Amino acid sequence: MQATLGEPYRDVATPETFLRWFATAQSALDRIADSIAAVDPDVIVIVGDDQGELYEPDDIPAVSLFYGEEFVMRPYTSTPGRLPWAGPDFWKGYSRDLPHRFPGSPKFAVDLVERLIEGGIDIAASSNVPDPNRHGFGHAIGFVIERLFRGKTYPVVPVLLNTYYPPNTPTPRRCLEIGRQLRQAIEGSQQDLRVAVIASGGLSHFVCEEEMDRSIIEALRTHDGEMLANIPAKGLIYGSSEIRNWICTAGAVGHLKWQWDEYVPVRRTPIGSGIGLAFMEWR
């Protein structure tokens, strides 16, 4: 890769720049956490993905929703070969240092499942994590809880898209439709609840594709569903596949007004490997 691309980001992939990027990202996360605290939702729907944490890669639904009384995080000690350099402090940032338990919202979640199916989304559903050392929730859910909830307990309904593992990865257009039907299900629910929807993951990685990221952010700002639906699926691979979570969430918040966004094109190496960190709020 270096021989092909050279080192166009040698001047920015420096410790000093990393510290600036870190500060910008943390400020954006703080702003989102402030908004969650101000809104104080009754339940939070987190749209994320699974990476061999709850499901095995060879047995994973295209989209699933958890409707149990509580869900359990999968501790990092159950996957000892993964990121061997990472210790408990690292995994605590994802609530995976221990098999933490968090409340679900079963009545609301069952209502969503039924309404999603009525709306044409054949969603998989589960309600129990019997052995978190074998299967449990992963970093897409845990990071949001650990970083944005500030120690407060909110009931959570996890919605997981299969973004990583072909052949049943949903297309961008399907992700948008899932999100739109999720909105209809939330609005049609018999539960009188204040609901927040959070997208977890993305944008581009493990190579930062800034031009693509910025075009997606513009579409998210302006509710350009057709642009999002027509993103080539072949480009949504590896970490960039998590852009599907944003597309789904865009469908769910299409009636809300964009408030602000932040984007940090992180270049971890001189050749440009890294991640596009995006943060956005609609109300």
KADA-V128899 format. One record per residue. N is the residue number from 1. RES is the residue in one letter. SS is DSSP state (~ for helix, > for strand, _ for the rest). OMEGA is omega in degrees with one decimal (none if undefined). D_LAST is the distance of its C-alpha to the last C-alpha in whole Angstrom. Layout:
# KADA-V128899
n: <N | N>
res: <RES | RES>
ss: <SS | SS>
omega: <OMEGA | OMEGA>
d_last: <D_LAST | D_LAST>
This chain:
# KADA-V128899
n: <1 | 2 | 3 | 4 | 5 | 6 | 7 | 8 | 9 | 10 | 11 | 12 | 13 | 14 | 15 | 16 | 17 | 18 | 19 | 20 | 21 | 22 | 23 | 24 | 25 | 26 | 27 | 28 | 29 | 30 | 31 | 32 | 33 | 34 | 35 | 36 | 37 | 38 | 39 | 40 | 41 | 42 | 43 | 44 | 45 | 46 | 47 | 48 | 49 | 50 | 51 | 52 | 53 | 54 | 55 | 56 | 57 | 58 | 59 | 60 | 61 | 62 | 63 | 64 | 65 | 66 | 67 | 68 | 69 | 70 | 71 | 72 | 73 | 74 | 75 | 76 | 77 | 78 | 79 | 80 | 81 | 82 | 83 | 84 | 85 | 86 | 87 | 88 | 89 | 90 | 91 | 92 | 93 | 94 | 95 | 96 | 97 | 98 | 99 | 100 | 101 | 102 | 103 | 104 | 105 | 106 | 107 | 108 | 109 | 110 | 111 | 112 | 113 | 114 | 115 | 116 | 117 | 118 | 119 | 120 | 121 | 122 | 123 | 124 | 125 | 126 | 127 | 128 | 129 | 130 | 131 | 132 | 133 | 134 | 135 | 136 | 137 | 138 | 139 | 140 | 141 | 142 | 143 | 144 | 145 | 146 | 147 | 148 | 149 | 150 | 151 | 152 | 153 | 154 | 155 | 156 | 157 | 158 | 159 | 160 | 161 | 162 | 163 | 164 | 165 | 166 | 167 | 168 | 169 | 170 | 171 | 172 | 173 | 174 | 175 | 176 | 177 | 178 | 179 | 180 | 181 | 182 | 183 | 184 | 185 | 186 | 187 | 188 | 189 | 190 | 191 | 192 | 193 | 194 | 195 | 196 | 197 | 198 | 199 | 200 | 201 | 202 | 203 | 204 | 205 | 206 | 207 | 208 | 209 | 210 | 211 | 212 | 213 | 214 | 215 | 216 | 217 | 218 | 219 | 220 | 221 | 222 | 223 | 224 | 225 | 226 | 227 | 228 | 229 | 230 | 231 | 232 | 233 | 234 | 235 | 236 | 237 | 238 | 239 | 240 | 241 | 242 | 243 | 244 | 245 | 246 | 247 | 248 | 249 | 250 | 251 | 252 | 253 | 254 | 255 | 256 | 257 | 258 | 259 | 260 | 261 | 262 | 263 | 264 | 265 | 266 | 267 | 268 | 269 | 270 | 271 | 272 | 273 | 274 | 275 | 276 | 277 | 278 | 279 | 280 | 281 | 282 | 283>
res: <M | Q | A | T | L | G | E | P | Y | R | D | V | A | T | P | E | T | F | L | R | W | F | A | T | A | Q | S | A | L | D | R | I | A | D | S | I | A | A | V | D | P | D | V | I | V | I | V | G | D | D | Q | G | E | L | Y | E | P | D | D | I | P | A | V | S | L | F | Y | G | E | E | F | V | M | R | P | Y | T | S | T | P | G | R | L | P | W | A | G | P | D | F | W | K | G | Y | S | R | D | L | P | H | R | F | P | G | S | P | K | F | A | V | D | L | V | E | R | L | I | E | G | G | I | D | I | A | A | S | S | N | V | P | D | P | N | R | H | G | F | G | H | A | I | G | F | V | I | E | R | L | F | R | G | K | T | Y | P | V | V | P | V | L | L | N | T | Y | Y | P | P | N | T | P | T | P | R | R | C | L | E | I | G | R | Q | L | R | Q | A | I | E | G | S | Q | Q | D | L | R | V | A | V | I | A | S | G | G | L | S | H | F | V | C | E | E | E | M | D | R | S | I | I | E | A | L | R | T | H | D | G | E | M | L | A | N | I | P | A | K | G | L | I | Y | G | S | S | E | I | R | N | W | I | C | T | A | G | A | V | G | H | L | K | W | Q | W | D | E | Y | V | P | V | R | R | T | P | I | G | S | G | I | G | L | A | F | M | E | W | R>
ss: <_ | ~ | ~ | ~ | ~ | _ | _ | _ | _ | _ | _ | _ | _ | _ | ~ | ~ | ~ | ~ | ~ | ~ | ~ | ~ | ~ | ~ | ~ | ~ | ~ | ~ | ~ | ~ | ~ | ~ | ~ | ~ | ~ | ~ | ~ | ~ | ~ | _ | _ | _ | > | > | > | > | > | > | > | _ | _ | _ | _ | _ | _ | > | _ | _ | > | _ | _ | _ | > | > | > | > | _ | _ | _ | > | > | > | > | _ | _ | ~ | ~ | ~ | _ | _ | _ | _ | _ | _ | _ | _ | _ | ~ | ~ | ~ | ~ | ~ | _ | _ | _ | _ | _ | _ | _ | _ | > | > | > | _ | _ | ~ | ~ | ~ | ~ | ~ | ~ | ~ | ~ | ~ | ~ | ~ | ~ | ~ | _ | _ | _ | _ | _ | > | > | > | _ | _ | _ | _ | _ | _ | _ | _ | _ | _ | > | _ | ~ | ~ | ~ | ~ | ~ | ~ | ~ | ~ | ~ | ~ | _ | _ | _ | _ | _ | _ | > | > | > | > | > | > | > | _ | _ | _ | _ | _ | _ | _ | _ | _ | _ | ~ | ~ | ~ | ~ | ~ | ~ | ~ | ~ | ~ | ~ | ~ | ~ | ~ | ~ | ~ | ~ | ~ | _ | _ | _ | _ | _ | _ | > | > | > | > | > | _ | _ | _ | _ | _ | > | > | > | _ | _ | ~ | ~ | ~ | ~ | ~ | ~ | ~ | ~ | ~ | ~ | ~ | ~ | ~ | _ | _ | ~ | ~ | ~ | ~ | ~ | _ | _ | _ | ~ | ~ | ~ | _ | _ | ~ | ~ | ~ | ~ | ~ | ~ | ~ | ~ | ~ | ~ | ~ | ~ | ~ | ~ | ~ | _ | _ | _ | _ | _ | > | > | > | > | > | > | > | > | > | > | _ | _ | _ | _ | _ | > | > | > | > | > | > | > | > | > | > | _>
omega: <179.4 | -179.6 | -178.9 | -171.8 | -172.6 | -179.6 | -175.2 | -176.2 | -179.8 | -174.6 | -178.1 | 179.7 | -175.8 | 178.3 | -179.4 | 178.5 | 177.7 | -179.2 | 177.6 | 177.9 | 179.6 | -178.7 | 179.1 | 179.9 | -179.5 | 177.1 | 178.4 | 177.1 | 177.3 | -179.4 | 176.6 | 178.0 | 176.3 | -179.0 | 177.6 | 179.8 | -178.9 | 180.0 | -179.9 | -175.6 | 176.5 | 179.5 | 179.4 | 173.7 | 177.7 | 177.0 | -178.0 | 179.6 | 180.0 | -179.0 | 179.0 | -178.4 | 176.9 | -178.9 | 170.4 | -178.1 | -180.0 | -179.8 | -172.4 | 177.7 | 178.2 | 177.8 | -178.4 | 179.7 | -179.3 | -176.0 | -178.1 | 177.2 | 177.6 | 175.3 | -171.7 | 175.5 | 177.9 | -177.8 | -177.0 | -179.5 | 178.8 | 177.9 | -170.8 | -178.7 | -175.4 | -179.3 | -175.2 | 179.6 | -173.8 | 179.4 | -175.6 | 179.5 | 176.9 | -174.5 | 176.5 | 177.5 | 177.8 | -176.2 | 179.8 | 175.1 | -179.8 | 176.6 | -178.9 | 178.4 | -179.1 | -176.8 | 169.9 | 176.4 | -166.1 | -178.5 | 178.6 | -177.7 | 177.3 | 176.5 | 178.9 | 180.0 | -177.3 | -178.0 | 175.5 | 178.5 | 175.7 | -179.8 | 175.8 | 177.2 | -178.9 | -172.0 | 171.9 | -177.5 | 176.9 | -173.3 | -174.6 | 172.3 | -172.0 | -177.3 | -176.6 | 175.9 | 174.6 | -178.5 | 177.8 | -177.4 | -170.5 | -167.8 | 179.6 | 178.2 | -173.5 | -179.3 | -179.8 | -179.4 | -173.9 | -172.5 | -170.8 | -175.8 | 177.8 | 175.0 | 177.4 | -179.5 | 173.7 | 170.2 | -175.5 | 169.4 | 178.1 | 171.7 | -174.8 | 172.5 | 172.4 | -178.2 | -167.8 | -161.3 | 174.3 | 12.6 | -172.4 | 172.3 | -178.5 | 178.5 | 174.9 | 179.3 | 178.9 | 177.5 | 178.8 | 180.0 | 175.6 | 178.8 | 178.9 | 177.5 | 174.8 | 176.3 | 179.6 | 179.8 | 179.2 | -177.5 | -179.6 | -176.9 | 176.0 | 178.8 | -179.3 | -171.8 | 169.3 | -170.3 | 170.4 | 176.8 | -176.6 | 172.1 | -179.9 | 176.7 | 176.1 | -6.3 | -172.5 | 169.2 | 26.5 | 164.3 | 179.5 | 178.5 | -170.3 | -178.0 | 178.1 | -179.1 | -176.6 | 176.9 | 177.1 | 178.6 | 178.3 | 177.9 | 177.1 | 178.3 | -170.2 | -178.4 | 178.3 | -176.4 | -178.9 | 177.8 | -179.1 | -178.3 | -176.3 | 172.8 | -178.9 | -178.2 | -178.3 | 177.1 | -178.2 | -179.1 | -178.2 | -177.2 | 179.9 | 177.2 | -178.6 | 173.0 | 176.1 | 179.8 | 177.6 | 179.9 | 177.9 | 180.0 | 176.5 | 176.6 | -177.9 | -175.4 | -176.4 | 179.9 | -176.0 | -176.5 | 174.3 | -179.5 | -177.6 | 172.4 | 176.2 | 178.6 | -179.9 | 178.1 | -174.1 | 174.4 | -176.2 | -177.9 | 180.0 | -178.9 | 174.9 | 173.6 | -175.5 | -174.9 | 171.9 | -178.7 | -178.7 | 179.5 | -175.9 | 177.1 | 170.4 | 173.4 | none>
d_last: <42 | 43 | 46 | 44 | 41 | 43 | 41 | 38 | 36 | 39 | 38 | 34 | 35 | 36 | 36 | 35 | 32 | 31 | 30 | 28 | 26 | 26 | 25 | 22 | 21 | 21 | 19 | 16 | 16 | 17 | 14 | 12 | 14 | 13 | 10 | 11 | 14 | 12 | 10 | 13 | 12 | 16 | 16 | 14 | 15 | 16 | 17 | 20 | 24 | 27 | 30 | 33 | 31 | 31 | 33 | 36 | 35 | 38 | 36 | 32 | 30 | 28 | 25 | 25 | 24 | 25 | 25 | 28 | 28 | 28 | 27 | 30 | 29 | 32 | 34 | 35 | 39 | 39 | 38 | 41 | 41 | 38 | 37 | 40 | 40 | 36 | 37 | 36 | 34 | 32 | 31 | 30 | 27 | 26 | 27 | 30 | 33 | 34 | 33 | 30 | 29 | 26 | 25 | 23 | 22 | 25 | 25 | 21 | 22 | 25 | 23 | 21 | 24 | 26 | 23 | 23 | 26 | 27 | 24 | 26 | 25 | 28 | 26 | 29 | 28 | 30 | 30 | 32 | 33 | 37 | 38 | 35 | 38 | 38 | 34 | 31 | 28 | 27 | 25 | 22 | 21 | 23 | 22 | 18 | 20 | 22 | 20 | 17 | 18 | 20 | 23 | 21 | 22 | 19 | 20 | 19 | 19 | 20 | 20 | 23 | 23 | 27 | 26 | 29 | 32 | 34 | 35 | 32 | 29 | 27 | 26 | 23 | 23 | 24 | 21 | 18 | 20 | 20 | 16 | 16 | 18 | 16 | 14 | 16 | 18 | 15 | 15 | 19 | 19 | 22 | 20 | 18 | 16 | 12 | 11 | 9 | 10 | 12 | 14 | 17 | 20 | 21 | 21 | 25 | 27 | 30 | 31 | 28 | 28 | 26 | 26 | 25 | 22 | 21 | 21 | 19 | 16 | 17 | 16 | 13 | 12 | 13 | 13 | 17 | 18 | 21 | 21 | 20 | 22 | 25 | 25 | 28 | 28 | 32 | 30 | 27 | 30 | 30 | 27 | 26 | 26 | 22 | 20 | 21 | 18 | 16 | 17 | 16 | 13 | 12 | 14 | 12 | 8 | 10 | 9 | 5 | 5 | 7 | 7 | 10 | 12 | 16 | 19 | 22 | 25 | 27 | 31 | 33 | 36 | 38 | 38 | 34 | 33 | 30 | 26 | 23 | 21 | 17 | 14 | 10 | 7 | 4 | 0>
